[in-house]
């Protein structure tokens, strides 16, 4: 209980400023899309073969919009509560995979705040990554708890697992790796009495046990890949994969820079050295949890590894394995240090647990100080400017308080955005799907069309002005 309270205090010490942050750049687009089709949220999660856009994000956005409108603070507060829940799930997942209590607590501490993933705490547009990580971790916990007891999932557990996977798939495409990780778990934690090599009857027994549920999980994933990826995102800009060594190396550099809190991209020698070290540390021990995390580091990022410019908050799902692996390895290092200082004249009288507690306290303070340095130097300055144009436009809508009748056309001559953000904000402000919003600089209207418009606004010197 004491460590849990300390963990929560540590989390909010770094993240409380996020409540005062404005909406992120993509929030208006996401919110507008979900609000416009809010009725689909009731059935879209169950139609994986259709190209609905991440419905679970809509279950975050739409209720908050109906309650609080375009005030960002409640959205950020809800995001932080979900992130705190993800920290607790990191602890539970580590324990379910076989980590000792202190190892799991260290993993949770590492996951509580990481400056390399700063936009995860400031930008509600990354709610898809957060929800996917929550559902993904929860599904693994349900699976690992049952299988670690040497039994198949009970009917209620199997139903819960499939619903959690459904939630993950409807949150973000990172969840498509879940069936593979279930197979990895089965291979690493297989029963010692199983015949090697397995015979046909043993395989049939496995299919009647965990195999059918993994097959059901794979079927859900195949439907999601077909509907949400091949029919949906694959046709949108920014989601075109390039399978090349250069793209892989670019992602690895970005990932290592974010995870290890570096300001510069590592070179090939550093990438190779780090992966060799991680591989050695994961496989030198017979503990399956270390090997599971190592495979997770390779499999987890695959859905975004060959897309351009992916990093920071996008690493929310694979960061689960980074945190657990780091917590276990840090615990081993701390025990070695505590044993090494046992003969120190000033510390030999201390109880072994007391010595270990001192080493752990130094690690927690060092990790917090390292994050604080990066937070002050990079995270806070970069995140303080995010979403400012959106906040300024929303403020102008609040000051001018424009109103319009149903089935009218509203035109904006100019706006401070390069994209369609002004249209999204206007749609959300009027809250009327029958109102047509046009942006003159995106889809120019003729003089006659402008004359027939019901209302015309302009953006002049940072202010929203009603022209007609």
C-alpha positions as CSV (number, residue, x, y, z in Angstrom):
1,X,0.0,0.0,0.0
2,X,2.8,2.4,0.9
3,X,4.6,1.7,-2.4
4,X,1.4,2.1,-4.3
5,X,0.8,5.5,-2.8
6,X,4.4,6.5,-3.5
7,X,4.0,5.3,-7.1
8,X,0.8,7.4,-7.6
9,X,2.5,10.5,-6.1
10,X,5.5,9.9,-8.4
11,X,3.2,9.6,-11.4
12,X,1.2,12.8,-10.7
13,X,4.4,14.7,-9.8
14,X,5.4,14.4,-13.5
15,X,2.1,14.4,-15.2
16,X,-0.2,16.8,-13.4
17,X,0.7,19.7,-15.7
18,X,-0.9,17.7,-18.5
19,X,-4.3,18.5,-17.2
20,X,-3.7,22.2,-18.2
21,X,-2.6,21.2,-21.7
22,X,-4.8,22.2,-24.7
23,X,-6.2,19.8,-27.3
24,X,-3.5,18.2,-29.5
25,X,-3.3,18.7,-33.2
26,X,-5.3,15.6,-34.1
27,X,-7.9,15.8,-31.4
28,X,-10.4,17.9,-33.4
29,X,-10.2,15.5,-36.3
30,X,-10.7,12.5,-34.1
31,X,-13.4,14.0,-32.0
32,X,-15.3,15.3,-35.1
33,X,-15.2,11.9,-36.8
34,X,-16.4,10.0,-33.8
35,X,-19.1,12.5,-32.9
36,X,-20.4,12.6,-36.5
37,X,-20.9,8.9,-36.4
38,X,-21.6,8.3,-32.7
39,X,-24.4,5.8,-33.4
40,X,-21.9,3.5,-35.0
41,X,-20.0,3.1,-31.7
42,X,-22.7,0.7,-30.5
43,X,-22.1,-1.9,-33.1
44,X,-18.8,-1.0,-34.9
45,X,-16.6,-2.8,-32.3
46,X,-18.2,-6.1,-33.3
47,X,-17.8,-5.6,-37.1
48,X,-14.1,-6.1,-37.4
49,X,-14.3,-6.7,-41.2
50,X,-15.7,-3.2,-41.7
51,X,-13.3,-0.2,-41.9
52,X,-14.5,1.7,-38.9
53,X,-11.8,3.9,-37.4
54,X,-10.8,2.8,-33.9
55,X,-14.2,2.7,-32.2
56,X,-12.9,2.5,-28.7
57,X,-11.4,5.9,-29.1
58,X,-14.9,7.1,-29.8
59,X,-16.1,5.7,-26.4
60,X,-13.5,8.0,-24.9
61,X,-14.2,11.1,-26.9
62,X,-17.9,11.2,-27.4
63,X,-19.1,10.9,-23.7
64,X,-16.6,13.6,-22.6
65,X,-17.7,15.8,-25.5
66,X,-21.3,15.5,-24.6
67,X,-20.6,16.4,-20.9
68,X,-17.8,19.0,-21.3
69,X,-17.8,20.2,-24.8
70,X,-14.6,21.7,-26.0
71,X,-13.0,22.1,-22.6
72,X,-9.8,20.0,-22.7
73,X,-9.1,19.6,-18.9
74,X,-11.6,16.7,-18.4
75,X,-10.2,14.9,-21.4
76,X,-6.7,15.1,-19.9
77,X,-7.8,14.1,-16.5
78,X,-9.5,11.0,-17.9
79,X,-6.3,10.2,-19.9
80,X,-4.1,10.4,-16.8
81,X,-6.4,8.1,-14.8
82,X,-6.2,5.6,-17.6
83,X,-2.5,5.9,-17.7
84,X,-2.3,5.3,-13.9
85,X,-4.4,2.2,-14.4
86,X,-1.9,1.1,-17.1
87,X,0.8,1.4,-14.5
88,X,-1.1,-0.9,-12.2
89,X,-1.6,-3.4,-15.1
90,X,2.1,-3.4,-15.7
91,X,2.6,-4.6,-12.2
92,X,-0.1,-7.2,-12.6
93,X,1.2,-8.4,-15.9
94,X,4.8,-8.8,-14.6
95,X,3.4,-10.9,-11.7
96,X,1.3,-13.0,-14.0
97,X,4.4,-13.7,-16.1
98,X,6.4,-14.9,-13.1
99,X,8.2,-11.8,-11.9
100,X,8.8,-11.4,-8.1
101,X,6.9,-8.7,-6.3
102,X,9.8,-6.3,-6.1
103,X,10.7,-6.9,-9.7
104,X,7.1,-6.1,-10.7
105,X,7.1,-2.9,-8.5
106,X,10.3,-1.8,-10.2
107,X,8.7,-2.4,-13.6
108,X,5.7,-0.3,-12.5
109,X,8.0,2.5,-11.3
110,X,9.7,2.5,-14.7
111,X,6.3,2.5,-16.5
112,X,4.8,5.3,-14.2
113,X,6.6,8.0,-16.1
114,X,9.1,7.9,-19.0
115,X,10.3,11.2,-20.4
116,X,10.9,9.5,-23.8
117,X,7.2,9.0,-24.2
118,X,6.3,12.5,-23.0
119,X,3.5,13.1,-25.6
120,X,1.6,10.1,-24.1
121,X,0.9,12.2,-21.0
122,X,0.2,15.5,-22.8
123,X,-1.8,14.7,-25.9
124,X,-5.2,13.1,-25.7
125,X,-4.9,12.2,-29.4
126,X,-2.8,9.2,-28.3
127,X,-5.7,7.8,-26.4
128,X,-5.8,5.0,-29.0
129,X,-2.3,3.9,-27.9
130,X,-3.3,4.0,-24.2
131,X,-6.5,2.0,-24.6
132,X,-4.7,-0.6,-26.8
133,X,-2.0,-1.1,-24.2
134,X,-4.6,-1.4,-21.4
135,X,-6.7,-4.0,-23.3
136,X,-3.6,-5.8,-24.5
137,X,-2.1,-6.1,-21.0
138,X,-5.4,-7.1,-19.5
139,X,-5.8,-9.9,-22.1
140,X,-2.3,-11.2,-21.4
141,X,-3.0,-11.1,-17.7
142,X,-6.2,-13.2,-18.0
143,X,-4.3,-15.7,-20.2
144,X,-1.2,-16.0,-18.1
145,X,-2.9,-16.3,-14.8
146,X,-4.9,-19.3,-16.0
147,X,-2.1,-21.0,-17.9
148,X,0.5,-20.5,-15.1
149,X,-1.8,-22.6,-12.9
150,X,-1.5,-25.4,-15.6
151,X,-5.2,-25.2,-16.6
152,X,-7.3,-24.0,-19.5
153,X,-9.2,-20.7,-19.3
154,X,-12.7,-21.2,-17.8
155,X,-15.6,-20.2,-19.9
156,X,-15.9,-16.8,-18.2
157,X,-12.2,-16.2,-18.5
158,X,-12.2,-17.2,-22.2
159,X,-15.1,-14.8,-22.9
160,X,-13.3,-12.0,-20.9
161,X,-10.1,-12.7,-22.9
162,X,-11.9,-12.4,-26.3
163,X,-13.7,-9.2,-25.2
164,X,-10.4,-7.7,-24.1
165,X,-8.8,-8.6,-27.4
166,X,-11.8,-7.1,-29.2
167,X,-11.2,-3.9,-27.2
168,X,-7.5,-3.9,-28.1
169,X,-8.2,-4.4,-31.8
170,X,-10.8,-1.6,-31.8
171,X,-8.3,0.7,-30.1
172,X,-5.3,0.5,-32.4
173,X,-3.8,-1.9,-34.9
174,X,-0.8,-2.6,-32.5
175,X,-3.1,-5.3,-31.1
176,X,-2.7,-7.6,-34.1
177,X,0.4,-9.2,-32.5
178,X,-1.5,-10.6,-29.6
179,X,-2.2,-14.1,-31.0
180,X,1.5,-14.5,-31.8
181,X,2.4,-13.6,-28.2
182,X,0.0,-16.2,-27.0
183,X,1.9,-18.8,-29.1
184,X,5.1,-17.5,-27.7
185,X,3.8,-17.9,-24.2
186,X,2.7,-21.5,-24.9
187,X,6.1,-22.4,-26.2
188,X,8.0,-20.8,-23.3
189,X,5.8,-22.1,-20.5
190,X,5.0,-25.5,-22.1
191,X,4.4,-28.5,-19.8
192,X,7.7,-30.4,-19.1
193,X,5.9,-33.7,-19.6
194,X,5.0,-32.9,-23.2
195,X,6.6,-35.3,-25.7
196,X,9.5,-34.0,-27.7
197,X,9.0,-34.0,-30.6
198,X,5.2,-33.7,-30.1
199,X,3.1,-36.5,-31.5
200,X,-0.2,-36.1,-33.3
201,X,-2.3,-37.0,-30.3
202,X,-0.5,-34.4,-28.1
203,X,-1.1,-31.7,-30.7
204,X,-4.8,-32.6,-30.9
205,X,-5.0,-32.4,-27.1
206,X,-3.4,-29.0,-27.2
207,X,-5.9,-27.9,-29.9
208,X,-8.8,-28.9,-27.7
209,X,-7.2,-27.0,-24.8
210,X,-5.6,-23.6,-25.4
211,X,-5.3,-24.1,-29.2
212,X,-8.9,-23.3,-30.0
213,X,-8.8,-20.1,-28.1
214,X,-5.6,-19.0,-29.9
215,X,-7.3,-19.9,-33.2
216,X,-10.3,-17.8,-32.2
217,X,-7.9,-14.9,-31.3
218,X,-6.2,-15.3,-34.7
219,X,-9.6,-15.2,-36.5
220,X,-10.5,-11.9,-34.8
221,X,-7.1,-10.6,-35.7
222,X,-7.5,-11.7,-39.3
223,X,-10.8,-9.9,-39.6
224,X,-9.3,-6.8,-38.1
225,X,-6.4,-6.8,-40.5
226,X,-8.8,-7.2,-43.4
227,X,-11.3,-4.5,-42.3
228,X,-9.4,-2.0,-40.3
229,X,-6.0,-2.2,-42.1
230,X,-6.4,-3.4,-45.7
231,X,-9.8,-1.8,-46.3
232,X,-9.2,1.2,-44.1
233,X,-5.8,2.7,-43.0
234,X,-3.8,1.2,-45.8
235,X,-5.5,3.7,-48.2
236,X,-4.7,6.7,-46.0
237,X,-1.7,8.9,-46.2
238,X,1.0,8.2,-43.6
239,X,0.1,4.5,-43.4
240,X,2.0,3.2,-46.4
241,X,4.6,0.7,-45.2
242,X,8.1,0.5,-46.8
243,X,9.8,-2.8,-46.1
244,X,13.5,-2.0,-46.2
245,X,16.5,-2.2,-44.0
246,X,16.8,1.6,-43.9
247,X,13.2,2.0,-42.6
248,X,13.9,-0.7,-40.0
249,X,17.1,1.1,-38.9
250,X,15.3,4.4,-38.7
251,X,12.6,2.9,-36.4
252,X,15.2,1.3,-34.2
253,X,17.2,4.6,-33.9
254,X,14.0,6.4,-33.0
255,X,12.9,3.7,-30.5
256,X,16.3,3.5,-28.8
257,X,16.5,7.3,-28.6
258,X,13.1,7.5,-26.9
259,X,13.5,4.5,-24.6
260,X,17.0,5.3,-23.5
261,X,16.4,9.1,-23.2
262,X,19.0,10.0,-25.8
263,X,19.2,13.3,-27.7
264,X,20.9,11.9,-30.8
265,X,20.2,8.9,-33.0
266,X,22.5,5.9,-32.2
267,X,24.7,4.5,-35.0
268,X,24.8,0.9,-36.3
269,X,27.4,-0.1,-33.8
270,X,25.3,1.1,-30.9
271,X,22.2,-0.6,-32.2
272,X,24.0,-3.9,-32.6
273,X,25.7,-3.7,-29.2
274,X,22.5,-2.9,-27.4
275,X,20.6,-5.7,-29.1
276,X,23.4,-8.2,-28.4
277,X,23.4,-7.2,-24.7
278,X,19.6,-7.4,-24.4
279,X,19.7,-10.8,-26.1
280,X,22.4,-12.1,-23.7
281,X,20.7,-10.9,-20.6
282,X,17.3,-12.3,-21.7
283,X,18.6,-15.7,-22.6
284,X,21.4,-16.3,-20.1
285,X,18.8,-17.1,-17.5
286,X,16.3,-19.9,-17.8
287,X,13.4,-17.7,-16.7
288,X,10.6,-17.6,-19.3
289,X,9.5,-14.1,-18.4
290,X,12.8,-12.6,-19.7
291,X,12.6,-14.5,-23.0
292,X,8.9,-13.6,-23.4
293,X,9.9,-9.9,-23.0
294,X,12.7,-10.3,-25.5
295,X,10.4,-11.8,-28.1
296,X,7.8,-9.1,-27.3
297,X,10.4,-6.4,-28.1
298,X,10.8,-7.9,-31.5
299,X,7.1,-8.8,-32.3
300,X,5.3,-5.9,-30.5
301,X,6.5,-3.0,-32.7
302,X,6.0,-4.8,-36.1
303,X,2.7,-3.1,-37.0
304,X,4.4,0.3,-37.0
305,X,8.1,-0.6,-37.5
306,X,8.0,0.0,-41.3
307,X,5.9,3.1,-41.2
308,X,7.5,6.5,-41.3
309,X,8.2,8.6,-38.2
310,X,6.7,6.3,-35.5
311,X,8.0,6.8,-32.0
312,X,7.2,8.1,-28.5
313,X,3.6,7.4,-27.6
314,X,3.3,4.8,-30.4
315,X,5.6,2.6,-28.3
316,X,3.0,2.3,-25.5
317,X,2.3,-1.5,-26.2
318,X,6.0,-2.6,-26.6
319,X,7.0,-0.4,-23.7
320,X,5.2,-2.9,-21.5
321,X,7.9,-5.4,-22.2
322,X,10.7,-2.8,-21.9
323,X,9.4,-1.9,-18.4
324,X,9.1,-5.5,-17.2
325,X,12.5,-6.5,-18.7
326,X,14.2,-3.5,-17.2
327,X,12.5,-4.0,-13.8
328,X,13.8,-7.6,-13.6
329,X,17.3,-6.8,-14.8
330,X,17.5,-3.8,-12.4
331,X,16.4,-6.0,-9.5
332,X,19.2,-8.5,-10.3
333,X,21.7,-5.7,-10.5
334,X,20.5,-4.2,-7.2
335,X,20.8,-7.6,-5.4
336,X,24.4,-7.9,-6.7
337,X,25.3,-4.5,-5.4
338,X,23.6,-5.2,-2.1
339,X,25.7,-8.4,-1.8
340,X,28.9,-6.6,-2.9
341,X,28.6,-4.0,-0.1
342,X,27.9,-6.6,2.6
343,X,31.5,-6.5,3.7
344,X,31.7,-2.7,3.9
345,X,32.6,-1.7,7.5
346,X,29.9,0.9,7.6
347,X,27.1,-1.3,6.2
348,X,27.9,-4.9,7.4
349,X,25.7,-4.5,10.4
350,X,22.7,-3.7,8.3
351,X,20.2,-6.5,7.7
352,X,20.4,-7.8,4.1
353,X,16.9,-6.5,3.3
354,X,17.9,-3.1,4.7
355,X,20.9,-3.0,2.4
356,X,18.7,-4.0,-0.6
357,X,16.2,-1.3,0.4
358,X,18.9,1.3,0.4
359,X,20.1,0.2,-3.1
360,X,16.5,0.2,-4.4
361,X,15.9,3.7,-2.9
362,X,19.0,5.0,-4.7
363,X,17.8,3.5,-8.0
364,X,14.4,5.1,-7.7
365,X,15.8,8.5,-6.9
366,X,18.3,8.1,-9.8
367,X,15.6,7.1,-12.3
368,X,13.4,9.9,-11.1
369,X,16.2,12.5,-11.4
370,X,17.2,11.3,-14.9
371,X,13.6,11.6,-16.0
372,X,13.3,15.0,-14.4
373,X,16.3,16.3,-16.2
374,X,14.9,15.2,-19.6
375,X,11.5,16.5,-18.6
376,X,12.8,20.0,-17.8
377,X,15.2,20.1,-20.8
378,X,13.0,18.6,-23.5
379,X,9.5,17.3,-22.6
380,X,8.1,20.4,-20.9
381,X,9.3,23.0,-23.5
382,X,8.2,20.9,-26.5
383,X,4.8,19.9,-25.0
384,X,4.0,23.4,-23.8
385,X,3.6,24.6,-27.4
386,X,1.4,21.7,-28.6
387,X,-2.1,22.6,-29.6
388,X,-1.8,26.3,-29.1
389,X,-3.5,27.3,-32.4
390,X,-6.4,25.0,-31.6
391,X,-6.8,26.6,-28.2
392,X,-6.7,30.1,-29.7
393,X,-9.5,29.3,-32.2
394,X,-11.7,27.6,-29.6
395,X,-11.3,30.7,-27.4
396,X,-12.4,32.9,-30.3
397,X,-15.5,30.7,-30.8
398,X,-16.3,31.1,-27.1
399,X,-15.9,34.9,-27.3
400,X,-17.9,35.4,-30.5
401,X,-20.4,32.6,-29.7
402,X,-21.7,32.2,-33.2
403,X,-25.0,30.4,-33.8
404,X,-26.7,29.2,-36.9
405,X,-29.9,27.4,-38.0
406,X,-30.2,23.8,-39.2
407,X,-29.6,23.0,-42.9
408,X,-27.4,26.1,-43.5
409,X,-24.0,26.7,-45.1
410,X,-21.2,28.4,-43.1
411,X,-18.1,29.6,-44.9
412,X,-14.7,30.5,-43.4
413,X,-12.6,32.7,-45.7
414,X,-9.3,32.3,-43.8
415,X,-8.1,30.3,-40.8
416,X,-4.7,29.7,-39.1
417,X,-4.5,26.0,-40.0
418,X,-3.0,24.2,-42.9
419,X,-5.5,21.4,-42.8
420,X,-9.2,21.0,-42.0
421,X,-9.1,21.9,-38.3
422,X,-11.2,25.0,-38.6
423,X,-14.0,22.9,-40.2
424,X,-13.7,20.3,-37.4
425,X,-13.9,22.9,-34.7
426,X,-16.9,24.6,-36.3
427,X,-18.8,21.3,-36.7
428,X,-18.2,20.5,-33.0
429,X,-19.2,24.1,-32.0
430,X,-22.5,24.1,-33.9
431,X,-23.2,20.4,-32.9
432,X,-25.6,20.1,-35.9
433,X,-24.8,17.5,-38.6
434,X,-27.1,19.3,-41.0
435,X,-24.9,22.4,-41.0
436,X,-22.4,22.4,-43.9
437,X,-19.0,24.0,-43.1
438,X,-16.8,25.2,-46.1
439,X,-13.3,26.4,-46.0
440,X,-12.6,28.9,-48.8
441,X,-8.8,28.2,-48.9
442,X,-9.4,24.4,-49.2
443,X,-12.4,24.3,-51.5
444,X,-12.8,27.7,-53.0
445,X,-16.4,28.9,-53.6
446,X,-17.4,31.2,-56.5
447,X,-18.8,34.7,-55.8
448,X,-22.3,33.4,-56.4
449,X,-21.8,30.5,-54.0
450,X,-20.4,32.9,-51.4
451,X,-23.4,35.2,-51.8
452,X,-25.8,32.3,-51.2
453,X,-23.9,31.2,-48.0
454,X,-26.0,31.7,-44.9
455,X,-23.0,32.9,-42.7
456,X,-19.5,34.0,-43.6
457,X,-16.6,34.3,-41.1
458,X,-13.0,35.4,-41.4
459,X,-9.8,35.1,-39.4
460,X,-8.2,38.5,-39.1
461,X,-5.2,39.3,-36.9
462,X,-5.8,36.3,-34.6
463,X,-9.5,37.0,-34.2
464,X,-12.6,35.3,-35.5
465,X,-14.8,37.9,-37.3
466,X,-18.3,37.5,-38.6
467,X,-18.4,39.0,-42.1
468,X,-22.1,38.2,-42.8
